[in-house]
Each structure stands twice: as structure tokens, then as C-alpha cells.
Amino acid sequence: MADQPLTPPRIYLIRMAVFLILAGFVAFILYRQIWEAFQANPGLNALILGVMFIGIGLAIRQVWRLRPEVRWVNTLQRTEEGLVAPEQPALLAPLAALLGSRPGQSGFSVAATRSVLDSIGARLDESREIVRYLAGLLVFLGLLGTFWGLIDTVGSVGRIISSLRTGQDSAVLFDELKNSLAGPLQGMGLSFSASLFGLAGSLVLGFLDLQAGQAQNRFYTELEDWLATSTLDTPAEPSLRPGATPDLAIALNRLTAAVNDGGGGRAATQAMANLAEGVQGLVQHMRAEQQMIRDWVEAQAAREKELKQVLDRLSRERLP
């Protein structure tokens, strides 16, 4: 086993930290504009920012939780009692259970290795679902604020136009309309500010989720490579009844390997064909053995008949 089979996800944590620092620096420079946009609708914008910070924490946690798993694999030591590690992992619990149930054994079957990798892959994908949902939720909240502000603005404009008095001078009417539209136009900040915060939050979570996905993919790939060094090349031989031919055993081994590897239809078809040939060879072998037994029984019967004739002849010769 290599001393460092898995690489810690330190580089991805550094990338996340650098990106968040740059985003914070941009927010600091545009503090006044961002604050004015935030004041357009403090409630909805605060909700958007809260969802964004929760997503940031979950994305960082996804990468951070890989550190003890990597440490657990890297610190595995082979002893006479089996594989021992300083602490039990959470994400690699199936692998830990498999190692605990196989003390003193140095390899895993192909089926066991594939089952462990599928379980770990499913856990990794499941852990990213929340962050992806939060990124989509930020876009939805931004669109919600947009339509909310547009509906409010359109309603206000409609009420202002319906309240205008006709018959006035055009200049006076225009000034009154301009003054009346000042308030609804300021309400447009409600819609555009929500979209601004929603899209910006989705952008931040998208980058962090990308880094988390890359960290998990590298962890999974290196774990798969590490397990491949402990996978048995030859599958366990199936138990065959006495008299089975070696061709049948080889065919069953090929079929088992094709099923465990999850091969395509061509590999499975070829394995089934080999199995059929092996079964046919077994049948022919059994027929040959039956013919040999039949010939031996007939030969024994003939010998017994000759022996009986000899004994009858001797008994008649001894009689006076």
C-alpha cells in the first residue's frame, strides 16, 4: 500500500477561500450601491443573503468532510489482527465495515469493491443535492422579487393614470404625471435588487459547488485506484459437483466476472456462450463416464458368468 494513496482536498479549500475573499473585496468596494439596493426590500434581500451564506457553509463542509476520510485511508496500517485505523470514518463507513469483516485478508472481490464504490458515490452525490437546490432557490427568489416589484409598479402606474384629470394644460399634466411616477419608478428597485442579489448568490454557490464536485471526483477516483490495487484479479471459483470439467469452471468464472464488472451485452453474451459450451462438455463427459460404467458392469457380468460355469464344471468333476 502506498504511503499517500489519497490527496487531501487542501487546494480546493484554498480556491474557495480565495474566491470568497475576492467576492468580499468587490462587495466592500461597491458597499454604497449594494446597501442602497438592499434597502429597496430588506426582508427579501436578507432572505436571499441568508440562503447564500447557508449554501456557502454547506459547500465548504462538503470539502472539509473529505479530510478525515482521506486521513483514515492514508493512516491504514496492516497488522497481524487486520487493518486498523485510528478512527472510524463517516463517509467510508461501508469500506470500514468491509475491512472489519475481513480481518487478515489482503484483497477484495470485484463485486465487493464495486458495491463499496457505488455506495460511496451515491453518498457523495447526495451530499451535493442541498447546495444545488439552494443555488436554484436563489435564482427563484430573485425572479420572485422581480415579478413582485413589476406587479407593484404596474399597479401603481395604472392607478396614477386613472387618477389624472383631463382638460388641464399639457405642461401641468406632464408635471403632475412626472411627479406621480417618481414613487412607482423607485419601486422598480425592489425587482432589480432582488434579481441582483439572487443571481450574485447563485454565482457564488455555483463556483463553490464546482470546487466541491471536483474535490469529490478526485477523492472518488483516487479511492477507486487505491481499491483496485487490493482487488483480486481472479474471481472466486464456484463450487462444482464432482465430475465437472475444467471448461465449465472456466466458463462460470468468466460469466461471474462479466456480471460483477457490469459489462455490456457483448461480454455477457460471450460469457453465456462459453457457459453453454462448458455445460455441453460436461454432458458429454458424463455420457462417456456412463458408457464406461455400463461397459464395466457388462464385463463384470460376463466374468461372473464364466466363473460360475467353471465352478459348475469343477463341482461335477469332483462328484464320483
C-alpha positions in Angstrom: 0.0 0.0 0.0 1.3 3.4 -0.9 2.1 5.8 2.0 -0.1 8.6 0.5 -2.7 6.9 -1.7 -5.2 9.8 -1.4 -4.5 13.5 -1.8 -6.0 15.9 0.8 -8.5 18.4 -0.6 -6.4 21.4 0.6 -6.1 23.0 -2.8 -9.9 23.2 -3.2 -10.4 24.8 0.2 -7.7 27.4 -0.8 -9.6 28.1 -4.0 -12.8 28.6 -2.2 -11.2 30.9 0.3 -9.6 33.0 -2.4 -12.9 33.3 -4.3 -14.8 34.3 -1.2 -12.1 36.9 -0.3 -12.3 38.4 -3.8 -16.1 38.4 -3.7 -16.0 40.2 -0.3 -13.5 42.7 -1.6 -15.8 43.6 -4.6 -18.7 43.9 -2.2 -16.6 46.2 0.0 -15.8 48.4 -2.9 -19.4 48.6 -4.0 -20.7 48.9 -0.4 -22.9 52.0 -1.0 -24.6 50.8 -4.2 -25.2 47.4 -2.6 -26.6 49.0 0.6 -29.0 51.1 -1.4 -30.1 48.1 -3.4 -30.5 46.2 -0.2 -32.7 48.9 1.3 -35.2 48.6 -1.6 -36.6 45.4 0.1 -34.7 44.5 3.2 -36.9 41.5 4.0 -36.5 39.6 0.7 -32.9 40.6 0.2 -32.0 39.5 3.7 -33.6 36.1 3.0 -31.6 35.8 -0.2 -28.3 36.6 1.6 -29.2 34.2 4.4 -29.8 31.4 1.9 -26.5 32.2 0.2 -24.5 32.1 3.5 -26.1 28.8 4.4 -25.1 27.4 1.0 -21.6 28.7 1.4 -21.3 26.9 4.7 -22.6 23.6 3.3 -20.3 23.8 0.2 -17.3 24.3 2.4 -18.4 21.5 4.7 -18.6 19.1 1.7 -14.9 19.6 1.0 -13.9 19.8 4.7 -15.6 16.4 5.5 -13.2 14.7 3.0 -10.2 15.5 5.1 -10.9 12.9 7.9 -11.8 10.3 5.2 -8.5 10.9 3.4 -6.6 10.8 6.7 -8.3 7.5 7.6 -7.3 5.8 4.3 -3.8 7.2 4.4 -3.2 6.0 8.0 -4.4 2.4 7.5 -1.8 0.0 8.7 -1.6 -3.7 8.2 -1.1 -5.7 11.4 -1.5 -9.3 12.3 -5.0 -8.7 13.5 -6.1 -7.0 10.3 -6.5 -3.4 9.0 -6.6 -0.9 11.8 -7.2 2.8 11.7 -7.1 5.5 14.4 -10.8 6.4 14.0 -13.8 5.2 12.1 -14.9 7.3 9.1 -18.4 8.5 8.3 -18.4 8.7 4.5 -16.3 5.5 4.1 -18.4 3.5 6.6 -19.1 0.7 4.1 -15.4 0.3 3.4 -14.7 0.3 7.1 -17.4 -2.4 7.7 -15.9 -4.5 4.9 -12.4 -4.2 6.3 -13.7 -5.1 9.7 -15.5 -8.2 8.5 -12.4 -9.4 6.6 -9.5 -9.4 9.2 -6.3 -10.8 7.8 -7.4 -10.8 4.2 -5.4 -8.8 1.7 -7.8 -8.4 -1.2 -11.4 -7.8 -2.1 -13.6 -9.4 -4.7 -14.7 -7.4 -7.7 -18.3 -7.4 -6.6 -17.4 -6.2 -3.1 -15.2 -3.4 -4.5 -17.9 -2.2 -6.9 -20.6 -2.3 -4.2 -18.5 -0.1 -1.9 -17.6 2.3 -4.7 -21.3 2.6 -5.7 -22.3 3.3 -2.1 -19.7 6.0 -1.6 -20.5 7.6 -5.0 -24.2 7.7 -4.0 -23.3 9.4 -0.7 -21.2 12.0 -2.5 -23.9 12.8 -5.0 -26.5 13.0 -2.2 -24.4 15.5 -0.2 -24.3 17.9 -3.1 -28.1 18.0 -3.7 -28.8 20.6 -1.0 -26.2 23.1 -2.3 -27.6 22.7 -5.8 -31.1 23.2 -4.5 -30.1 26.4 -2.7 -28.4 27.7 -5.9 -31.7 27.2 -7.7 -33.6 28.7 -4.8 -31.6 31.9 -5.0 -32.5 32.3 -8.7 -36.1 31.7 -7.8 -36.1 34.2 -5.0 -34.5 36.8 -7.4 -37.2 36.1 -10.0 -39.9 36.3 -7.3 -38.7 39.7 -6.3 -38.6 40.8 -9.9 -42.2 39.9 -10.6 -43.3 41.2 -7.3 -41.7 44.6 -8.0 -43.1 44.7 -11.5 -46.6 43.8 -10.4 -46.4 46.6 -7.7 -45.0 49.1 -10.2 -47.6 48.3 -13.0 -50.4 48.5 -10.5 -49.2 51.9 -9.2 -48.8 53.3 -12.7 -52.3 52.2 -13.6 -53.8 53.9 -10.5 -51.8 57.1 -11.3 -53.0 57.2 -14.9 -56.6 56.6 -13.9 -56.4 59.4 -11.4 -55.2 62.1 -13.8 -57.7 64.9 -14.5 -58.4 65.7 -18.1 -58.8 69.2 -19.5 -55.7 70.6 -18.0 -52.8 72.3 -19.7 -50.4 69.7 -21.2 -47.4 71.1 -19.3 -49.2 70.9 -16.0 -50.5 67.5 -16.8 -47.0 66.3 -17.7 -45.5 67.7 -14.5 -48.2 66.0 -12.5 -47.6 62.7 -14.3 -43.9 63.0 -13.7 -44.2 63.7 -10.0 -46.7 60.8 -9.7 -44.5 58.3 -11.4 -41.5 59.1 -9.2 -42.7 56.8 -6.5 -43.6 53.7 -8.7 -40.3 54.1 -10.6 -38.4 54.0 -7.3 -40.3 50.7 -6.6 -38.6 49.2 -9.6 -35.5 48.9 -7.3 -37.5 46.1 -5.5 -37.4 43.9 -8.5 -34.0 44.6 -9.8 -32.3 44.5 -6.4 -33.8 41.1 -5.7 -32.5 39.8 -9.1 -29.1 41.3 -8.3 -28.7 39.5 -5.0 -30.3 36.3 -6.3 -28.1 36.0 -9.3 -24.9 37.0 -7.4 -25.7 34.4 -4.7 -26.3 31.8 -7.3 -23.0 32.6 -9.0 -21.1 32.3 -5.7 -22.8 28.9 -4.8 -22.2 27.7 -8.4 -18.4 28.2 -8.1 -18.2 26.7 -4.7 -20.3 23.7 -5.8 -18.0 23.3 -8.8 -15.0 23.1 -6.4 -16.7 20.7 -4.1 -17.6 18.5 -7.1 -14.0 18.5 -8.3 -12.7 17.6 -4.8 -15.2 14.8 -4.5 -14.4 13.5 -8.0 -10.7 13.4 -7.3 -11.4 11.7 -3.9 -13.6 9.1 -5.6 -11.0 8.5 -8.4 -8.1 8.1 -6.1 -10.1 5.8 -3.8 -11.1 3.7 -6.8 -7.4 3.4 -7.9 -6.4 2.5 -4.4 -9.1 -0.2 -4.1 -8.0 -1.5 -7.5 -4.6 -2.4 -6.0 -6.4 -4.6 -3.4 -8.9 -6.2 -5.7 -8.4 -9.9 -6.5 -7.6 -10.4 -10.2 -9.2 -13.9 -10.3 -12.7 -14.3 -9.1 -13.6 -16.9 -6.5 -14.1 -20.3 -8.1 -17.7 -21.6 -7.9 -18.3 -24.8 -6.1 -18.8 -27.6 -8.7 -20.0 -31.1 -8.1 -17.5 -34.0 -8.7 -17.0 -34.7 -12.3 -17.3 -31.2 -13.5 -14.9 -30.4 -16.3 -12.3 -27.5 -16.1 -14.0 -25.9 -19.1 -17.2 -25.5 -17.2 -15.4 -23.9 -14.2 -13.6 -21.5 -16.6 -16.9 -20.6 -18.2 -18.6 -20.0 -14.9 -15.6 -17.8 -13.8 -15.9 -15.7 -17.0 -19.7 -15.3 -16.5 -19.2 -14.3 -12.9 -16.5 -11.7 -13.8 -18.7 -10.3 -16.6 -21.7 -9.9 -14.2 -19.6 -8.4 -11.4 -17.9 -5.9 -13.8 -21.2 -4.8 -15.1 -20.0 -5.4 -18.7 -22.1 -4.7 -21.8 -24.3 -7.1 -23.7 -21.5 -8.4 -25.8 -19.4 -9.6 -22.8 -22.5 -11.2 -21.2 -23.4 -12.9 -24.4 -19.9 -14.3 -24.9 -19.9 -15.4 -21.2 -23.2 -17.2 -21.7 -21.9 -18.9 -24.9 -18.8 -20.1 -23.0 -21.0 -21.4 -20.3 -23.2 -23.2 -22.7 -20.1 -24.8 -24.3 -18.9 -25.8 -20.8 -22.3 -27.4 -20.0 -22.3 -29.3 -23.2 -18.8 -30.5 -22.5 -19.9 -31.6 -19.0 -22.9 -33.5 -20.5 -20.6 -35.3 -23.0 -18.2 -36.1 -20.2 -21.0 -37.6 -18.1 -22.2 -39.6 -21.0 -18.8 -41.0 -21.6 -18.5 -41.9 -17.9 -21.9 -43.6 -18.0 -20.8 -45.6 -21.1 -17.6 -46.7 -19.3 -19.6 -47.8 -16.2 -22.1 -49.7 -18.4 -19.2 -51.5 -20.2 -17.6 -52.3 -16.9 -20.8 -53.7 -15.5 -21.3 -55.9 -18.6 -17.7 -57.1 -18.4 -18.2 -58.0 -14.7 -21.4 -59.8 -15.5 -19.6 -61.8 -18.3 -16.8 -62.7 -15.9 -19.2 -63.8 -13.2 -21.0 -66.0 -15.8 -17.7 -67.6 -16.8 -16.7 -68.1 -13.2 -20.0 -69.7 -12.5 -19.6 -72.1 -15.4 -16.1 -73.0 -14.2 -17.3 -73.7 -10.7 -20.1 -75.8 -12.0 -17.7 -77.8 -14.1 -15.4 -78.4 -11.1 -18.2 -79.4 -8.9 -19.4 -82.0 -11.5 -15.8 -83.4 -11.9 -15.4 -84.0 -8.1 -18.6 -86.0 -7.9 -18.0 -89.8 -8.2 
